[in-house]
Amino acid sequence: MPLTKLNQELRRNLKAAAFALDDAAQDLFREAKSYAEPEFLVAMTKIAQLHEHVDRLTMLAEEVKTGKIVRG
């Protein structure tokens, strides 16, 4: 079943948000490599949280694709 325009837009927005968070996590990691260990560990915790959000958004985008989530 093809996606409606609204669902295509929702999926695109979810994927774009996931990409933006992933990009931010990568930037933070590049910066954090120069930190001392305590600050590095704090940054890694934040990066892990960002990746959890990326995974969640990606999962939601897939649910839109398969029709489990529908924007009406």
Residue pairs with C-beta under 8 A, 6 or more apart in sequence:
1 67
3 11
3 64
3 65
4 70
4 71
6 71
6 72
7 64
7 69
7 70
7 71
9 71
10 64
10 69
10 71
11 61
11 64
11 65
14 57
14 58
14 60
14 61
14 64
15 57
15 58
15 61
17 57
18 53
18 54
18 57
18 58
18 61
21 50
21 53
21 54
21 57
22 50
22 51
22 54
24 50
25 47
25 50
25 51
25 54
28 43
28 46
28 47
28 50
29 43
29 44
29 47
31 43
32 39
32 40
32 43
32 44
32 47
33 40
35 43
60 69
63 69
64 70
64 71
